[in-house]
């Protein structure tokens, strides 16, 4: 006998998607609506295929304030699943923890929301008992392990654990409810439905320990297809099928600029890369990285401000590939312009001298703010490098243009 369910996590309904200024109106609207579109895709798949139940492993909402629109969209989706006879089990994570302040909405009776302590829910499916263990974050920061509170498996039931957290020792992500793979396996469960990490990962095959990733990419670092898993467990073995749900895909394309002397040549090279991205990924938001900029190409680019080049390629992309937006252009020049001594040089040298801890100490007020963290993301090594490079670019261009930086 086979049990079938859907495992989703990190819906982040209501994500503000800051940092996408300048996108054409239709594409800007697509970006703003993308988490809701992805959610509707999830609900549509469930309504059509009728799984035995749905699991949502944390961060249903993007913020602890849970906007009215996000809650109503979620409630409507749950009502649709109620009409289809599909139970839903929900745990809240660090973004939508239980200590937040929000206007309450009622949910239909097919939805079970786990409380702040690890608890279990049971249901019977075609004569087979299924036990689901989980909890919701009582507050934003749950940095101590919770895995010890999950009971070991016992009896003949199909047992599933829901846990929104990170692997202990994984320095690439913020530490929440940390665990080790061995600790999960020791529980003897048939499936671990994880959340919190936005990249899709299979930590263990049998029994599966699974991060489905976020339902929709939230920024350019979350590239590639996003969605959820359709899972079947039968005869002591599980099978998983990934179902894409995202409204758009974030990506990057490199444009080789060596030998380019005319704007139309550059435009055609860019469009070749944009068309290739569209063919491979469908609708998306793309960063263009210009490489191989030789002296002749540099001279061409310097004849117009960078903002005009960006507007130029955005308009061309909207004509040819209207569902692919150009987020930004980055310029990989062979050599940075020479910067004379004085105050500017001193400032640039100071920026270069800061190590990761130095940057974190100077940015801690912004990245640690209870509201700002929704817009900034995690301050990791890549973010620090990008901030440093952008500061260097703005300062250098400001000096070269007589104090004006774009």
C-alpha positions as CSV (number, residue, x, y, z in Angstrom):
1,X,0.0,0.0,0.0
2,X,1.4,3.4,-1.0
3,X,1.1,6.7,0.8
4,X,1.5,9.8,-1.4
5,X,2.0,13.4,-0.2
6,X,3.5,16.7,-1.2
7,X,6.5,18.2,0.7
8,X,6.9,22.0,0.3
9,X,8.7,24.6,2.4
10,X,9.8,28.2,2.5
11,X,6.9,29.8,0.6
12,X,7.7,33.3,1.9
13,X,4.4,34.6,0.8
14,X,4.5,38.4,0.7
15,X,8.2,38.8,0.1
16,X,8.8,42.5,-0.7
17,X,11.3,41.9,-3.5
18,X,13.2,45.1,-2.9
19,X,16.2,45.9,-5.1
20,X,14.5,45.5,-8.4
21,X,13.9,49.1,-9.3
22,X,13.8,50.0,-12.9
23,X,12.3,46.8,-14.3
24,X,9.5,47.4,-16.9
25,X,6.1,47.5,-15.4
26,X,4.9,44.1,-16.4
27,X,8.1,42.4,-15.3
28,X,8.1,44.3,-12.0
29,X,4.6,43.1,-11.4
30,X,5.6,39.5,-12.2
31,X,8.4,39.7,-9.7
32,X,6.2,41.1,-7.0
33,X,3.5,38.5,-7.6
34,X,5.9,35.5,-7.9
35,X,5.6,34.0,-4.5
36,X,1.8,34.1,-4.8
37,X,2.0,32.6,-8.3
38,X,4.2,29.8,-7.1
39,X,1.8,29.1,-4.3
40,X,-1.1,28.9,-6.7
41,X,0.9,26.5,-8.8
42,X,1.4,24.3,-5.7
43,X,-2.3,24.4,-4.8
44,X,-3.3,23.7,-8.4
45,X,-1.0,20.6,-8.6
46,X,-2.4,19.3,-5.3
47,X,-6.0,19.9,-6.4
48,X,-5.5,18.1,-9.7
49,X,-3.5,15.1,-8.4
50,X,-5.2,14.6,-5.0
51,X,-2.3,13.6,-2.7
52,X,-3.2,12.0,0.7
53,X,-1.9,15.1,2.5
54,X,0.4,18.2,2.1
55,X,3.3,19.2,4.4
56,X,4.6,22.8,4.6
57,X,7.9,22.8,6.6
58,X,8.2,26.4,7.8
59,X,8.3,30.0,6.6
60,X,4.8,30.1,5.0
61,X,5.1,33.9,5.3
62,X,8.1,36.1,4.6
63,X,7.7,38.2,7.8
64,X,6.6,38.0,11.3
65,X,3.9,40.6,10.6
66,X,2.2,38.3,8.1
67,X,0.5,40.8,5.7
68,X,-3.2,40.7,5.3
69,X,-3.0,39.8,1.6
70,X,-0.5,37.0,2.2
71,X,-2.7,35.5,4.9
72,X,-5.8,35.7,2.7
73,X,-4.1,34.1,-0.2
74,X,-3.0,31.3,2.0
75,X,-6.4,30.8,3.5
76,X,-8.0,30.7,0.1
77,X,-5.5,28.0,-0.9
78,X,-6.3,26.0,2.1
79,X,-10.0,26.3,1.4
80,X,-9.4,24.9,-2.1
81,X,-7.6,21.9,-0.6
82,X,-10.4,21.4,1.9
83,X,-12.8,21.1,-1.0
84,X,-10.5,18.5,-2.5
85,X,-10.4,16.6,0.8
86,X,-6.6,17.1,1.3
87,X,-5.3,17.5,4.9
88,X,-2.5,20.0,5.4
89,X,0.2,20.1,8.1
90,X,2.0,23.3,8.7
91,X,5.0,24.4,10.8
92,X,6.1,28.0,11.1
93,X,9.8,28.9,10.9
94,X,12.1,31.7,11.8
95,X,10.5,34.2,9.4
96,X,6.9,33.6,10.5
97,X,7.4,32.5,14.1
98,X,4.6,32.5,16.7
99,X,5.8,35.5,18.6
100,X,5.2,37.9,15.7
101,X,2.5,40.5,15.6
102,X,-0.2,40.0,13.0
103,X,-4.0,40.1,12.4
104,X,-5.4,36.7,12.9
105,X,-7.2,34.8,10.1
106,X,-9.1,31.6,10.7
107,X,-8.1,28.5,8.7
108,X,-10.3,25.6,7.6
109,X,-10.5,22.4,9.6
110,X,-8.3,20.5,7.1
111,X,-5.3,22.5,8.3
112,X,-3.2,21.4,11.4
113,X,-0.7,24.0,12.6
114,X,2.0,22.7,15.0
115,X,2.5,24.5,18.2
116,X,5.8,25.7,19.9
117,X,6.6,22.2,21.3
118,X,7.2,19.1,19.3
119,X,3.9,17.3,18.9
120,X,2.4,14.6,16.7
121,X,-0.6,14.4,14.4
122,X,-2.1,11.1,13.3
123,X,-4.3,10.2,10.3
124,X,-5.4,6.9,8.8
125,X,-5.0,6.4,5.0
126,X,-6.6,3.3,3.5
127,X,-6.0,1.4,6.7
128,X,-2.5,2.6,7.3
129,X,-1.7,4.9,10.2
130,X,0.6,7.9,9.4
131,X,2.2,9.8,12.3
132,X,3.6,13.3,11.6
133,X,5.9,15.0,14.1
134,X,6.7,18.7,14.1
135,X,6.7,22.1,15.8
136,X,6.6,25.8,15.0
137,X,9.2,28.3,16.1
138,X,8.0,30.0,19.3
139,X,10.3,33.0,18.5
140,X,12.5,34.1,15.7
141,X,15.8,32.8,17.0
142,X,15.8,29.1,17.8
143,X,19.5,28.4,17.9
144,X,19.5,25.4,20.3
145,X,18.9,21.8,19.0
146,X,15.3,20.6,19.0
147,X,15.9,17.2,17.5
148,X,16.2,15.6,21.0
149,X,12.6,16.4,21.6
150,X,11.4,14.2,18.7
151,X,10.4,10.7,19.9
152,X,11.8,7.6,18.3
153,X,9.6,5.7,15.8
154,X,7.6,2.9,17.2
155,X,5.0,0.5,15.9
156,X,3.8,-0.1,12.4
157,X,2.9,3.5,11.5
158,X,4.5,5.4,8.7
159,X,6.4,8.1,10.6
160,X,7.4,11.5,9.2
161,X,9.4,14.3,10.9
162,X,9.0,17.9,9.9
163,X,11.9,20.2,10.9
164,X,12.7,23.7,9.9
165,X,16.5,24.0,10.6
166,X,20.0,23.6,9.5
167,X,22.8,21.0,9.7
168,X,25.1,21.6,12.6
169,X,28.4,23.1,11.5
170,X,27.1,24.4,8.2
171,X,28.6,27.9,8.3
172,X,27.0,28.9,4.9
173,X,23.7,29.4,6.6
174,X,22.3,31.0,9.8
175,X,22.1,28.4,12.5
176,X,18.5,27.5,13.4
177,X,17.4,24.3,15.3
178,X,20.7,22.6,14.3
179,X,20.9,18.8,13.8
180,X,23.2,16.2,12.3
181,X,22.1,13.7,9.7
182,X,22.9,10.8,12.1
183,X,20.5,12.3,14.7
184,X,17.7,12.3,12.2
185,X,18.4,8.7,11.1
186,X,18.5,7.5,14.7
187,X,14.8,8.4,15.1
188,X,13.9,5.7,12.6
189,X,11.4,7.8,10.7
190,X,10.3,6.9,7.1
191,X,10.8,10.5,5.8
192,X,12.3,13.8,7.1
193,X,10.5,16.8,5.6
194,X,13.0,19.7,6.2
195,X,12.8,23.4,5.6
196,X,14.9,26.6,6.0
197,X,17.6,25.9,3.3
198,X,16.3,27.4,0.0
199,X,18.5,25.2,-2.1
200,X,17.0,21.8,-3.0
201,X,19.0,19.0,-1.3
202,X,18.7,15.3,-0.7
203,X,20.7,14.6,2.4
204,X,19.9,10.9,2.5
205,X,18.2,8.6,0.0
206,X,16.6,5.9,2.1
207,X,15.0,6.9,4.2
208,X,14.8,10.3,2.5
209,X,16.0,13.4,4.3
210,X,15.0,16.2,2.1
211,X,15.1,20.0,1.6
212,X,12.7,20.8,-1.2
213,X,14.2,24.3,-1.4
214,X,12.1,27.5,-1.6
215,X,8.9,27.5,-3.7
216,X,10.1,30.6,-5.5
217,X,13.6,32.1,-5.7
218,X,13.7,35.3,-3.7
219,X,16.8,37.0,-5.1
220,X,19.5,36.4,-7.7
221,X,21.5,34.1,-5.5
222,X,18.6,31.7,-5.5
223,X,19.0,30.6,-9.1
224,X,17.6,27.6,-10.9
225,X,14.2,25.9,-10.9
226,X,12.3,26.1,-7.6
227,X,9.3,24.0,-6.5
228,X,8.3,21.1,-4.2
229,X,8.5,17.3,-4.0
230,X,5.7,14.8,-4.8
231,X,6.5,11.8,-2.6
232,X,5.3,8.3,-2.5
233,X,6.1,5.8,0.3
234,X,5.3,2.1,-0.2
235,X,6.8,-1.2,0.8
236,X,9.4,0.5,3.0
237,X,10.8,2.6,0.2
238,X,10.1,6.2,-1.0
239,X,10.2,7.8,-4.4
240,X,10.4,11.5,-5.0
241,X,9.5,13.6,-8.0
242,X,10.5,17.3,-8.1
243,X,7.7,19.5,-9.4
244,X,8.7,23.1,-10.6
245,X,6.4,25.8,-9.3
246,X,8.3,29.1,-9.5
247,X,6.9,31.9,-11.5
248,X,10.3,32.9,-12.7
249,X,14.0,31.7,-12.5
250,X,16.9,33.9,-11.4
251,X,20.0,33.4,-13.5
252,X,23.2,34.9,-14.8
253,X,24.7,35.0,-18.3
254,X,28.2,36.0,-19.5
255,X,28.6,38.2,-22.5
256,X,32.0,38.2,-24.1
257,X,32.8,41.7,-25.2
258,X,36.3,41.3,-26.8
259,X,36.4,42.9,-30.3
260,X,33.1,44.8,-29.9
261,X,33.2,48.3,-31.3
262,X,29.6,49.1,-32.0
263,X,26.5,49.1,-29.8
264,X,24.5,47.0,-32.2
265,X,27.2,44.2,-32.0
266,X,26.9,44.3,-28.2
267,X,23.2,44.2,-28.4
268,X,23.1,41.1,-30.6
269,X,25.6,39.2,-28.3
270,X,23.4,40.1,-25.3
271,X,20.2,39.0,-27.0
272,X,21.8,35.7,-28.0
273,X,22.5,35.0,-24.4
274,X,19.0,36.1,-23.3
275,X,17.3,33.9,-25.9
276,X,19.4,30.9,-24.7
277,X,18.4,31.5,-21.1
278,X,14.8,31.8,-22.1
279,X,14.9,28.5,-24.0
280,X,16.6,26.7,-21.1
281,X,14.6,28.2,-18.2
282,X,11.4,29.9,-19.3
283,X,10.4,33.2,-17.7
284,X,13.2,34.7,-15.5
285,X,15.2,37.5,-14.2
286,X,18.7,37.7,-15.6
287,X,22.0,39.3,-14.6
288,X,24.4,40.1,-17.5
289,X,28.1,39.8,-16.8
290,X,30.2,41.6,-19.4
291,X,33.6,40.0,-19.7
292,X,36.6,40.4,-22.0
293,X,36.3,44.2,-22.2
294,X,39.3,45.3,-24.2
295,X,40.4,48.8,-24.8
296,X,38.1,49.3,-27.8
297,X,35.1,48.0,-26.1
298,X,35.9,50.1,-23.0
299,X,36.0,53.2,-25.2
300,X,32.6,52.4,-26.6
301,X,31.0,51.8,-23.1
302,X,32.5,55.0,-21.8
303,X,30.6,57.0,-24.4
304,X,27.3,56.4,-22.5
305,X,26.5,56.1,-18.8
306,X,26.0,52.6,-17.4
307,X,22.4,53.3,-16.6
308,X,21.7,54.0,-20.3
309,X,23.2,50.7,-21.3
310,X,21.0,48.9,-18.8
311,X,17.9,50.7,-20.0
312,X,18.9,49.9,-23.6
313,X,19.2,46.2,-23.1
314,X,16.0,46.1,-21.0
315,X,14.0,47.6,-23.8
316,X,15.4,45.2,-26.3
317,X,14.8,42.2,-24.1
318,X,11.2,43.2,-23.5
319,X,10.6,43.4,-27.3
320,X,12.1,40.0,-28.1
321,X,11.7,38.0,-24.8
322,X,9.0,39.9,-22.8
323,X,9.0,37.4,-20.0
324,X,12.7,37.7,-19.3
325,X,13.8,40.8,-17.3
326,X,17.3,42.2,-17.0
327,X,18.1,42.9,-13.4
328,X,21.5,44.4,-13.7
329,X,24.7,44.5,-15.7
330,X,28.1,43.9,-14.1
331,X,31.3,44.9,-15.8
332,X,34.5,42.8,-15.6
333,X,37.2,45.2,-16.8
334,X,40.7,44.1,-17.4
335,X,42.0,46.8,-15.2
336,X,40.3,49.3,-12.9
337,X,40.8,53.0,-13.7
338,X,43.8,54.5,-12.0
339,X,42.8,56.4,-8.8
340,X,45.1,59.2,-7.7
341,X,46.1,59.6,-4.1
342,X,44.4,61.6,-1.5
343,X,41.1,61.1,0.3
344,X,39.6,58.7,-2.2
345,X,42.6,56.5,-2.2
346,X,42.6,56.5,1.6
347,X,38.9,55.5,1.7
348,X,39.5,52.6,-0.9
349,X,42.5,51.4,1.1
350,X,40.4,51.4,4.2
351,X,37.7,49.3,2.6
352,X,40.2,46.8,1.3
353,X,41.7,46.4,4.8
354,X,38.5,45.3,6.4
355,X,38.2,41.5,6.8
356,X,34.8,39.7,7.1
357,X,34.5,40.5,10.8
358,X,35.2,44.1,10.1
359,X,32.4,44.3,7.6
360,X,30.0,42.5,9.8
361,X,30.7,44.8,12.8
362,X,30.1,47.9,10.6
363,X,26.9,46.5,9.1
364,X,25.5,44.7,12.1
365,X,22.8,47.4,12.8
366,X,21.4,47.0,9.3
367,X,21.6,43.2,8.9
368,X,20.5,42.5,12.4
369,X,17.5,44.8,12.4
370,X,14.2,43.0,13.1
371,X,12.6,44.4,10.0
372,X,15.5,45.1,7.7
373,X,16.6,41.4,7.6
374,X,13.7,40.7,5.4
375,X,15.2,42.9,2.7
376,X,19.0,42.3,3.1
377,X,19.3,38.5,3.3
378,X,22.3,36.9,5.0
379,X,25.6,38.8,5.3
380,X,27.9,36.0,3.9
381,X,31.2,36.2,2.2
382,X,29.7,36.7,-1.2
383,X,27.5,39.5,0.0
384,X,30.6,41.2,1.6
385,X,32.5,40.9,-1.6
386,X,29.7,42.4,-3.6
387,X,29.2,45.3,-1.2
388,X,33.0,46.0,-1.3
389,X,33.1,45.9,-5.1
390,X,30.0,48.2,-5.5
391,X,31.5,50.7,-3.0
392,X,34.8,50.6,-4.9
393,X,32.9,51.2,-8.2
394,X,30.8,54.1,-6.9
395,X,33.8,55.8,-5.3
396,X,36.0,55.4,-8.4
397,X,33.3,56.5,-10.8
398,X,32.4,59.4,-8.6
399,X,36.0,60.6,-8.7
400,X,36.4,60.0,-12.5
401,X,33.1,62.0,-13.1
402,X,34.0,64.9,-10.9
403,X,32.2,63.7,-7.8
404,X,29.0,62.3,-9.4
405,X,28.4,58.5,-9.2
406,X,25.5,56.7,-10.8
